Amino acid sequence: MDRLSLILVIIGAINWGLIALFQFDLVASIFGGQDALLSRIVYGLVGLAGLYCITLLFRERKKNIS
């Protein structure tokens, strides 16, 4: 679950970077516009993944004992 969420957050970050630099929404162009159902699903999943990744900030890391 952690990796999937992180991948979705990275996709969202790349998409926002493209919007900021080139005014190009990659998700919308792939899935048929911002109002298309598939685009809205991707945007929603990216948002949920971002919320889930907040939990990564507060987790204890396991120490490697060698």
C-alpha positions as CSV (number, residue, x, y, z in Angstrom):
1,M,0.0,0.0,0.0
2,D,2.9,2.4,0.8
3,R,4.5,1.9,-2.6
4,L,1.2,2.3,-4.5
5,S,0.4,5.5,-2.7
6,L,3.9,6.8,-3.3
7,I,3.7,6.0,-7.0
8,L,0.4,7.9,-7.2
9,V,1.8,10.9,-5.3
10,I,4.8,11.0,-7.7
11,I,2.4,10.9,-10.7
12,G,0.5,13.8,-9.2
13,A,3.7,15.7,-8.5
14,I,4.9,15.3,-12.1
15,N,1.4,16.3,-13.4
16,W,1.5,19.5,-11.3
17,G,5.0,20.2,-12.4
18,L,3.9,20.0,-16.1
19,I,0.9,22.2,-15.4
20,A,3.1,24.8,-13.7
21,L,5.9,24.8,-16.3
22,F,4.0,24.2,-19.6
23,Q,0.3,24.6,-18.8
24,F,-0.1,20.9,-19.8
25,D,-2.3,18.5,-17.9
26,L,-1.0,15.1,-18.7
27,V,-3.8,13.2,-16.9
28,A,-6.4,15.2,-18.7
29,S,-4.8,14.7,-22.1
30,I,-4.5,10.9,-21.6
31,F,-8.0,10.3,-20.2
32,G,-10.1,12.8,-22.2
33,G,-10.1,16.1,-20.4
34,Q,-10.5,17.3,-16.8
35,D,-14.2,16.5,-16.7
36,A,-13.9,13.0,-18.0
37,L,-14.8,10.2,-15.5
38,L,-11.4,8.5,-15.8
39,S,-9.5,11.7,-15.2
40,R,-11.6,12.4,-12.1
41,I,-10.9,8.9,-10.8
42,V,-7.2,9.4,-11.3
43,Y,-7.3,12.8,-9.6
44,G,-9.3,11.3,-6.7
45,L,-6.8,8.4,-6.3
46,V,-3.9,10.8,-6.3
47,G,-5.6,12.9,-3.6
48,L,-6.3,9.8,-1.5
49,A,-2.8,8.6,-1.9
50,G,-1.5,12.0,-0.7
51,L,-3.6,11.8,2.4
52,Y,-2.4,8.2,3.0
53,C,1.2,9.3,2.6
54,I,0.8,11.7,5.5
55,T,0.9,8.7,7.8
56,L,4.4,7.9,6.5
57,L,5.6,11.0,8.3
58,F,4.6,9.7,11.7
59,R,5.7,6.1,11.4
60,E,8.6,4.7,13.5
61,R,11.5,3.5,11.4
62,K,12.9,0.1,12.1
63,K,16.6,0.1,13.0
64,N,18.9,-2.4,11.3
65,I,20.9,-4.3,13.7
66,S,24.0,-5.8,12.2
